[in-house]
Amino acid sequence: MRLLFLGDVVGRSGRTVVCENLPRLRERWRLDCVVVNGENAAGGFGISEAICDELIQAGADAVTLGNHSFDQREALVFIARQPRLVRPANYPPGTPGRGATVIETQGGARVLVVNVMGRVFLDAMDDPFAAVEREIEACPLGAAADAVVVDVHAEATSEKQAFGYYLDGRASLVVGTHTHTPTADHRILPGGTAYMSDAGMCGDYDSVIGMQKDEPIRRMIQKTPGSRWEVAVGEATLSGIAVELDARGLATQVSALRLGPHLEQSRPHFWD
């Protein structure tokens, strides 16, 4: 099985690079499942129903979220009727939406997609380890699922690495999101789980984490309130991770994906 995960889509330029490239890449690489983090897709803060539909139409099988899940208030309503949109599973009970979903590929394989949010340097949430454990126990790899993808939306690299080893051998891919900066530690863990601390962002890297540079710099120097952060609008880079799985749903090959300006290019040559 061939999996592609794309990091946080940031604003219009991020949506453009995904929607212009994903259909072609899906066909060229014969991808079985694509998961996209869309929590910054609407002006850098949250996601709208129209944008969620746009990402799915471009080729995303599931869209994950994070700490900006409900910045667009309409998400409180439409998330309940969109089974492919997944918010962190460790939101408190009663939160609209779902923390996991099962995607059926065109080939008939079942892919469990789970989203959790870290607690280190982020808002206090329910235990993410307990939340992911519940979802994986309900749909275990090799029994109810042919592949398991876990998006760990977290600030701290240590927390993401702990998740990788906690789920090693029980998930096909554990990948971090949220920092908007791709890490160079993509690898296959001893138990066969593909891992990357952060997939980076699909957005304009001539920026401060996808935002126009002036206001973030001013705030860091002057420490006073100012204008609202605005999304950078330059040409975006597509960032993520590509994973080849065996019949057990464990990783055999892994590669970073970076297509666009500002960063060194990287692609899964084992699919070319």
N, C-alpha and C positions, 0 to 999 in steps of 0.2 A: 504494500500500500504506500501511496505517496501523499505526504502531508505538507501543507504550507501554512505557516502562521505569520501574519503581518502585525507589526507593532502599532502602537497608538496612532490612529489617523487624526491629524491635527488640521482642522479648518479646511477651507476650500482647496488650497493647493494640495493637501494630503488626499482629499477625496478625488481630486483630478488625477493624481498619479496612480491611485489604486484603480479607478474606473477606466483609465486609458490603458493600463498594462495588464491587469489581472485576467481579462478574457483571453488575451493572447498567450499569456504564460500558462493559463489553465489548459489550453488546447495543446500548446507546444510540449509541455512537460507531462501531459496526461495525468493531471492531478486528480486524486480521489477525494480529497477533503481540504477545504480552505477555511481557516478561522481568522477573523480580523478583530482587533480591539478597536472599538469605535467610540470610546468615552469622551474623546475630545473633538469629535467630528463636526459638531455644530458650533462654529465660531470659536473653537478651542475649549468649550465648556458644555459637555453633555452631548446628547444625540436626539434628533427629531425623528418622527416616523418616516417622513419623506427621505431623509438621509439613510436611515436603516434600510428602507426598501431599495434605495440606490446601490448600497453596498452589496446587498443580496443579489440584485439583478446583475451586478458586475461579476459575480462568481463566488461570493462568500457563502459558505454553508451555515456558518454561525457567526454572530457578532457578540463579543464580550465587552464588559464595561469595567467600572472601577469606582473611585471616589467621587467622580462627577456624574454618576449614573442618572441622577434626577435633577441636574442643574436646569434642564429644559423641563418645565413642569408637565408638559404633555406626556412625558415618559411615564408619569405615574399612572396614566390611563392606558396608553397603547401598548405598554410592555406586557400587559396581561394577555393581549390577543396576538402577540408575535412570538411564536414558539422558538424561533431561531435567535432571539435576543436574550442574552444571559447576563444577569447582574451578579455581584458577589454573593455566594451562598451563605456567608456569615453575617449578612444583614439580620437585624432582629426579626423574630417571628411576626408575621403580619405585613411585612414589607411587600409591596406589589412585585409581581414577576417571579422568576425562577432562577436558582443558582446553578442549574445544570440542565442539559438537554441531550437527547440522543438523536444524532443525524444518521440517516440511511443514505449511503453513497449510491451512485448509479449502478455500481456492481453488486449492491445488496449488502455491503458491510455496514456494521453498526459502530458509530463513533460517539463515545460519551465525551461531551465538552463540559468542563467544570470551571467556574470562575470563583476565586476567593480573593479577599483583600487583607493585606498584612496589617499588623497592629503596631509595629515599631515606627515611630515618627509620623504616624497617621492617626486618624480619628479612632477612638476606642470602639471596637467591634466585638462581636461574639468570636469565640475561638475558631480561627480558620482551619486548624488541624483537625478539630472535631468535625467541622463542616465538610471538609473534603473526604474524611473517613466515612461519613454517612453516605455520601454520594457514591463512592467507590464500592462500598459494601453492598449497596443496592444494585449496582451494575458493574460487577468486577470484570477486569480484563481477562479474556480467554474463556469467559462463561457467557455473560450477557452482552459483552462488548468486544468487538474485534480490535478496537483502538481506544485509548483514553488520552485526551488532551486537557491539561490543567494550566490555566492562565493565573499566575500568582501576581496580583496587582499590588505591588509593595515598594516601599522606599528603600529598605535596608537590604543590601546584598546578602548579609548573613542570614536573614529570614528566608530569602529565596533559596539559598543554598541548602538550608535545613529542609525545606520542602522537597528539594530534589532528591536528597538522600532518604527522606522519610517515605517517598513514593517510589523509590528505585525498584524496578521490577514489577511494579503494579500500575504504572502509567507508561504510555508510549512517549509522551513529551510533557515535560514540566518547563514552562517558559515564563520569565518575568516580564512585566510591563510596568509603566508609570514614570520611569525617569527620563524617557525620551532620548536616551543615549545608548547605542548598541554596545554590548560588551564583547570581549574577544574570547570568552570561555566556553563557547559552544562545544559540546562533547557528548560522548555516550558514557553514562555512569556504569559501574561494575555490574549492576543487575540488568542492564539493557535499556534503561530509560534515557532518551535524548534530553539534554539540559542546556539552557542558556539563561544567564542571570537577567538580561534585559534585551528584548528584541529591537529596541530603539523605536523610532517613530517614522511614520509615513508623513513627512512634512518638510518644511524649508529649514535646512540646517544652518543657513546664514541668519541665525536668530539666537535667542535665549530660550531653550527648550520649546521652540516653535513659535515664540512670540517676538514681535518687533523689539529690537534691542534697547531703544532709548529709555523707555519707562522702567523696565527692570533694573537697568544700570543706575538710573537716577535714584530709585528707591533704596538700592543697596548702599549708595553713597550718602544720601541725605536722611534716610530713615523717616521720611514723612509721607503721608498719603498723597496720592496724585491721581492721574487719569487711569482709566481702565486699561488693563493689558489688552493689546490688539494682536491678532494672529499675523505672523509673517506671511507675505503673499508671493515670495519668490518661488523659483522652480523647486519642486519637492523631490526627495529621494525616497524610493520604496525600500523599506527595511523590514527584515524578518528572519525566519529560520526555516530551512527545508529539511525534511526528514524522510528517509526511506525505511519502511518497516518490513519485518519478516512475517511469516504466517502466524506467529505467536502474538503479533502486535508490538514487538520490541524493535528498537532501532538497530539498523545495520550501517547506515550512513547518515551524516548530518553536515549541514553547511549553512553558514550565514548567507543572507541575501541582502545586498545593497546595490541598488540600481539608481543612479542619478548623480547630481553634482555634489561637491564639497567633501564627500567621504570616498575612501578607497573602494573601488568596485569589488563585489564578491557575488558569486553565483554558484549554484549546485552543478558543477561540471559533470557529475555522475548521471545527470538527467539529459545532458546535451548530446 
